[in-house]
Amino acid sequence: MSAPARVSVERAAAWVDAATRPLGSEKIALAGAADRVLAADVSSPRAIPSADCAAIDGYAVRAAHSLGAGPYNPIAVPGGRIEWGEVLPSGTDAVVAIDHTDMEADGRVLLVEPVAAGVNVARAGTAAAAGALLIAEGTRLASRHIGMLALAGRDRVPVVRRPRVRLVIAGRARAGSPVDVNRAMLQALIERDGGETTSAGLVEAFGPGADIVLVAGGTGRGGEDGAAVALSAAGRVEIHGVALSPGDTAGFGYAASGLPVLLLPGAPAACLWNYELFAGRAIRRLAGRHGALPYASRSAVSARKIVSAIGVTEICPIRRLPGGEIEPLASFAEAGLRVAIDATGFVIVPEASEGYPAGADLIAYLFDEHDTLAERRP
Amino acid sequence: MSAPARVSVERAAAWVDAATRPLGSEKIALAGAADRVLAADVSSPRAIPSADCAAIDGYAVRAAHSLGAGPYNPIAVPGGRIEWGEVLPSGTDAVVAIDHTDMEADGRVLLVEPVAAGVNVARAGTAAAAGALLIAEGTRLASRHIGMLALAGRDRVPVVRRPRVRLVIAGRARAGSPVDVNRAMLQALIERDGGETTSAGLVEAFGPGADIVLVAGGTGRGGEDGAAVALSAAGRVEIHGVALSPGDTAGFGYAASGLPVLLLPGAPAACLWNYELFAGRAIRRLAGRHGALPYASRSAVSARKIVSAIGVTEICPIRRLPGGEIEPLASFAEAGLRVAIDATGFVIVPEASEGYPAGADLIAYLFDEHDTLAERRP
């Protein structure tokens, strides 16, 4: 096997982008559609609301009846209890909040202030005209979208199919750690990114029946490497070696069946970062999501120098200091996955950079932005 | 029923905090533990690595053999192929990357530079000493934690049990919208926050067999209200009415069985924001997570005035302008759930504030920070 030359992270990401696009669609029940990506525009089948209706719980009244009402001149007007979303009874044109009435008896409501027509009324079609676009293709559905679709009367929606990810654990047995040490981590990552995992051995790795194949382990660049040799035999290796630390032995290619195949290094930290930058990017794109890293980023100031080698994109673990600045931790290449537990996030130092001086303004990615958010809440 | 007085958002949140704490624990398989909260400290059962081992894929050599090696003086030293994580063979003390060797034959490796002892070697116990704390109780497990637990040889972990949320849809039939318009949205929210939903009718709402009860709809403050009257009969209502817009008819109480019961308004936008601030807070806390809103926040500058009534905490939908500033949209109270589809996020205007002038520096919550992040990536 002739090993292709090592490429930049940008080149490898471009390979992933060329190899992947959103999968076809399927119709699923609305209740299970959270986090799925809409595969077609959804328009409103009717006006929403379909008729003038109550915007709050209260009493439906006719505004003209309230003329002259005041704290010293309460007026008993005809009015009926109404809940939000119920159509206004004929002859009424406003809704009075319960707190704004003094009492109710015999179908009459005591008003202590005048009411304008249209108050607390949701007019027909204000949320959406019939046929209006409600939610655009490509939207990743959150709870609020699901609520809106239910309001429009949809109980099924077309979404991008979940990517079927075939996960193959290769490499040799380790002393002290299970050979499939990366399996649970990769399954969790694939699930997070919208894929579903099936497992296979290296022998049945490259046949049809999946949307993408990930092989973890056995990617060292020697001629005897299991993963690259197997892919060479069953298809082709297009890239072997990426200027990324940790994780420079990543491979990219196609099985003879046309399936994209990504080879991930077996060392857990290298496996994690290769997944995040390349395999995860592929799966997110297949699922119709953005390919970008699914971590929140923020402007940050580093309290200490961050050192990185030129010629390699480096993922540098960082810790957030109590004052809000960041500082670098030992590198993933030296310290392995453990440092990802101690870190609050990471900085990406590009290939052309030697790092940053103390005090530099950076973009930091945070593993969990909610901890920080929690401190900010009232 | 005597209706308790309307309380502040802070008071209602404090009620939720007093009513909820993390549930008991269960042991589950590591592969399904993503997003669950660790219910006990996990320590390393052994040193990681358990012995000196290769930190990269390469060749294991003895550093002393490489003395004097150089580009013009390649030295063939005894060396064997090794993968990351494999224990160094006796007599070796360094690992040479494959790229740094010229060839290999007959169990010898050609070195073109000297190697120092310990290079590319992960020493026993550097990731964790035997018995060292690996991951602390209360940690919400992400993929990297799962990888670390696998590396430590764990295949099951103790996690906080998932909250069992009994969802009751009350209220009256709507014209044009299904009566259970909030069901799918609430199910998605409950799932997002780590709970599992069971459905029930109002009659069987308050018995045991759940950890919390949510009743959506029928919360208007009139004496005839289904939800509050039913809870009064089956337990007690402690709060009815919160100074929140949208969603001031929320209720809080306990069933006779001791279950906390939250009454959510039926209007979808009011239901959503009551869930996010109170019911979701309760479920997140039961699941062992932070109670805070699960949205990323950022400093933001508003290009326009944001107006809000004094005496009510208002959730104000905002849109991010192309330049990065924000502007307010029509209020949820006026425009309903639809505006949550158009919005990129929201601002919370506290009860004591009338809003903010144009140009004010605010904290904005963003629905999807990844769109923004994507633009920032190299």
Chai-1 contact restraints between the chains, C-beta under 6 A:
chainA,res_idxA,chainB,res_idxB,connection_type,confidence,min_distance_angstrom,max_distance_angstrom,comment,restraint_id
A,L30,B,A184,contact,1.0,0.0,6.0,A-B,restraint_1
A,A31,B,A184,contact,1.0,0.0,6.0,A-B,restraint_2
A,A31,B,Q187,contact,1.0,0.0,6.0,A-B,restraint_3
A,A34,B,A188,contact,1.0,0.0,6.0,A-B,restraint_4
A,S50,B,G176,contact,1.0,0.0,6.0,A-B,restraint_5
A,A51,B,A175,contact,1.0,0.0,6.0,A-B,restraint_6
A,D57,B,G220,contact,1.0,0.0,6.0,A-B,restraint_7
A,E83,B,G171,contact,1.0,0.0,6.0,A-B,restraint_8
A,E83,B,R172,contact,1.0,0.0,6.0,A-B,restraint_9
A,W84,B,G266,contact,1.0,0.0,6.0,A-B,restraint_10
A,W84,B,A267,contact,1.0,0.0,6.0,A-B,restraint_11
A,G85,B,R174,contact,1.0,0.0,6.0,A-B,restraint_12
A,G85,B,S177,contact,1.0,0.0,6.0,A-B,restraint_13
A,V87,B,A175,contact,1.0,0.0,6.0,A-B,restraint_14
A,I98,B,G220,contact,1.0,0.0,6.0,A-B,restraint_15
A,I98,B,R221,contact,1.0,0.0,6.0,A-B,restraint_16
A,I98,B,G222,contact,1.0,0.0,6.0,A-B,restraint_17
A,A127,B,G336,contact,1.0,0.0,6.0,A-B,restraint_18
A,A127,B,R338,contact,1.0,0.0,6.0,A-B,restraint_19
A,S143,B,M185,contact,1.0,0.0,6.0,A-B,restraint_20
A,S143,B,A188,contact,1.0,0.0,6.0,A-B,restraint_21
A,S143,B,L189,contact,1.0,0.0,6.0,A-B,restraint_22
A,R144,B,A340,contact,1.0,0.0,6.0,A-B,restraint_23
A,I146,B,A184,contact,1.0,0.0,6.0,A-B,restraint_24
A,I146,B,M185,contact,1.0,0.0,6.0,A-B,restraint_25
A,I146,B,A188,contact,1.0,0.0,6.0,A-B,restraint_26
A,G147,B,M185,contact,1.0,0.0,6.0,A-B,restraint_27
A,G147,B,P268,contact,1.0,0.0,6.0,A-B,restraint_28
A,G147,B,L337,contact,1.0,0.0,6.0,A-B,restraint_29
A,M148,B,L337,contact,1.0,0.0,6.0,A-B,restraint_30
A,M148,B,I341,contact,1.0,0.0,6.0,A-B,restraint_31
A,A150,B,V181,contact,1.0,0.0,6.0,A-B,restraint_32
A,A150,B,A184,contact,1.0,0.0,6.0,A-B,restraint_33
A,L151,B,S177,contact,1.0,0.0,6.0,A-B,restraint_34
A,L151,B,V181,contact,1.0,0.0,6.0,A-B,restraint_35
A,L151,B,P268,contact,1.0,0.0,6.0,A-B,restraint_36
A,G171,B,E83,contact,1.0,0.0,6.0,A-B,restraint_37
A,R172,B,E83,contact,1.0,0.0,6.0,A-B,restraint_38
A,R174,B,G85,contact,1.0,0.0,6.0,A-B,restraint_39
A,A175,B,A51,contact,1.0,0.0,6.0,A-B,restraint_40
A,A175,B,V87,contact,1.0,0.0,6.0,A-B,restraint_41
A,G176,B,S50,contact,1.0,0.0,6.0,A-B,restraint_42
A,S177,B,G85,contact,1.0,0.0,6.0,A-B,restraint_43
A,S177,B,L151,contact,1.0,0.0,6.0,A-B,restraint_44
A,V181,B,A150,contact,1.0,0.0,6.0,A-B,restraint_45
A,V181,B,L151,contact,1.0,0.0,6.0,A-B,restraint_46
A,A184,B,L30,contact,1.0,0.0,6.0,A-B,restraint_47
A,A184,B,A31,contact,1.0,0.0,6.0,A-B,restraint_48
A,A184,B,I146,contact,1.0,0.0,6.0,A-B,restraint_49
A,A184,B,A150,contact,1.0,0.0,6.0,A-B,restraint_50
A,M185,B,S143,contact,1.0,0.0,6.0,A-B,restraint_51
A,M185,B,I146,contact,1.0,0.0,6.0,A-B,restraint_52
A,M185,B,G147,contact,1.0,0.0,6.0,A-B,restraint_53
A,Q187,B,A31,contact,1.0,0.0,6.0,A-B,restraint_54
A,A188,B,A34,contact,1.0,0.0,6.0,A-B,restraint_55
A,A188,B,S143,contact,1.0,0.0,6.0,A-B,restraint_56
A,A188,B,I146,contact,1.0,0.0,6.0,A-B,restraint_57
A,L189,B,S143,contact,1.0,0.0,6.0,A-B,restraint_58
A,G220,B,D57,contact,1.0,0.0,6.0,A-B,restraint_59
A,G220,B,I98,contact,1.0,0.0,6.0,A-B,restraint_60
A,R221,B,I98,contact,1.0,0.0,6.0,A-B,restraint_61
A,G222,B,I98,contact,1.0,0.0,6.0,A-B,restraint_62
A,G266,B,W84,contact,1.0,0.0,6.0,A-B,restraint_63
A,A267,B,W84,contact,1.0,0.0,6.0,A-B,restraint_64
A,P268,B,G147,contact,1.0,0.0,6.0,A-B,restraint_65
A,P268,B,L151,contact,1.0,0.0,6.0,A-B,restraint_66
A,H290,B,H370,contact,1.0,0.0,6.0,A-B,restraint_67
A,H290,B,A374,contact,1.0,0.0,6.0,A-B,restraint_68
A,A292,B,L373,contact,1.0,0.0,6.0,A-B,restraint_69
A,A292,B,A374,contact,1.0,0.0,6.0,A-B,restraint_70
A,A292,B,R377,contact,1.0,0.0,6.0,A-B,restraint_71
A,A296,B,A296,contact,1.0,0.0,6.0,A-B,restraint_72
A,A296,B,E369,contact,1.0,0.0,6.0,A-B,restraint_73
A,S297,B,L373,contact,1.0,0.0,6.0,A-B,restraint_74
A,G336,B,A127,contact,1.0,0.0,6.0,A-B,restraint_75
A,L337,B,G147,contact,1.0,0.0,6.0,A-B,restraint_76
A,L337,B,M148,contact,1.0,0.0,6.0,A-B,restraint_77
A,R338,B,A127,contact,1.0,0.0,6.0,A-B,restraint_78
A,A340,B,R144,contact,1.0,0.0,6.0,A-B,restraint_79
A,I341,B,M148,contact,1.0,0.0,6.0,A-B,restraint_80
A,E369,B,A296,contact,1.0,0.0,6.0,A-B,restraint_81
A,H370,B,H290,contact,1.0,0.0,6.0,A-B,restraint_82
A,L373,B,A292,contact,1.0,0.0,6.0,A-B,restraint_83
A,L373,B,S297,contact,1.0,0.0,6.0,A-B,restraint_84
A,A374,B,H290,contact,1.0,0.0,6.0,A-B,restraint_85
A,A374,B,A292,contact,1.0,0.0,6.0,A-B,restraint_86
A,R377,B,A292,contact,1.0,0.0,6.0,A-B,restraint_87
